[in-house]
């Protein structure tokens, strides 16, 4: 027994003498990277990190992940406490507060020239630009599109996805099913004000009905015009007048998507991030189409959103140099391509977005074609701004409030939220 | 010897006391401190702002809505919970067989995870696919929107909370009823009192300590209502139109979704004062000593 213990001790000592110097000789810098847990993203990032380390001896990258639902809180509590990572993945809507508080540093002009960023990335990357500088960059971006159930379309005798909203409404009317008592048993449109529809209204319907949602500098909500009210009326009429949709038709946070997957909603508006879930669960023939326009030849519009990688103020000296290299690597066209293949998120670079092979892809194509005209709302406080529009929709549907009055109230509530942030940026 | 034993007792009590101080009292005190500052958890500057956070929440319509809603939950929930709990306990005392079985049955909701139960209830309330509207239909009643109508949503959630706590109330009442000495009932029987008179003049007065406990305990549950509301109004938290918003949910949204800890802490302080006041009033008015 004692001999065994001695042998074990000897092995340990040998390992210390031989092993440690080797382990220590190479990596001089250790970087920490944070993102939320999404299996395909985490797996791919592990592979990318190995490639990056092979190309950059001396840099070691540690990936740490947290559950999606608590990621925001985790980052918000760790980064200000100086316990966060060197490179952090943030939702673009959170960025203003982090920039404002000095927890992320601007990307150095030498490594990431502004002109080059704007040449190489899709327009919505501007969501990460403040005071003329870029503060973070994405690997992938997301847009919205119309998912439709081709089996139900065929059954209703509809040959293609709608191009204009009038056509969308006519289709929805044909696709809505009712029982003998008039209760809706299948929705033409899986409506979801608190899903993606508030984004649809803000960046697509308002614009198509001639109301710019925000002032040019993003400081004021400007959607409370006659056009904006008409757009909101068109949307709420789907529930109250045409009865092709019921809010809360399926329970749960993603009820609209669950209804679509169950074949109980013929069309939904959802983001490219939903492709995986729909591909994995839909047991019917489905298709994706670009969002309809007001008229067949009218202006297209879309809502874009992105997760961006930023450098925290923790990265200094050699750490910072290494972090910049890593950031360049994970936002490169090569990474974007494997990201699309492995994770299924659309690339943030123009080169790939212009790739004709990708643009004609039946699933990714409609999302990619929307990139040039996708607007990423400049959110200050996404949760609160979302609530404002959700409430406006409910005021019209449940309280029969005039859409213009509902929007006047919404814009004055939003003015308060925006004002609080901009008060510090005179 | 005695002093030494007392010392040991204090030594053992000190452990939980330190824990209680660190986990309960200090955070509560820090809430008071935070409520006087502009305290965004991301922002490095946390300036002292006096009572500005209190002024802000008191002029916020949603906070008042949350406060009045919380009282509505209380006023709707407590009597329902008490009456059903007492009624079921009295019925259970009358049966000899299956009493344990029924008691278990009523107690199951209390030990069911709240989140899971909330999701099942949300599904039951779904207008088209939920079984509740099928029952309404079978009874010839018009289908209801439940959680989608601002006038109904709060009561729909209160019903779920009543369901959840009824088993607990039943067990408490059964214990309280067992503690009433049978001689009173025997004497009343000899005097020829009817069932209602027995209940009114013997059961109810002697059950008073149990009732006080139930009211105070139940009130605190309704004043702290959060999980059930959050999970039954998942996409539009506290909605529609804030009709199911509670003070605690308001605190959560301000503090942990919008990171505005100042108003969140101010609302917490107000809630603390309200719970303290309501509990003191209840203790004073309901706890009468009854002697026969």
Interface residues (C-beta under 8 A of the other chain):
Chain A: X73 X76 X77 X79 X80 X97 X98 X100 X101 X102 X103 X181 X183 X184 X185 X192 X193 X194 X195 X246 X247 X248 X249 X250 X251 X252 X253 X255 X381 X383 X384 X387 X390 X391 X394 X395 X398 X399
Chain B: X40 X41 X42 X43 X44 X119 X122 X123 X125 X126 X127 X128 X129 X130 X137 X143 X147 X148 X149 X150 X234 X235 X236 X239 X240 X241 X242 X253 X256 X257 X258 X259
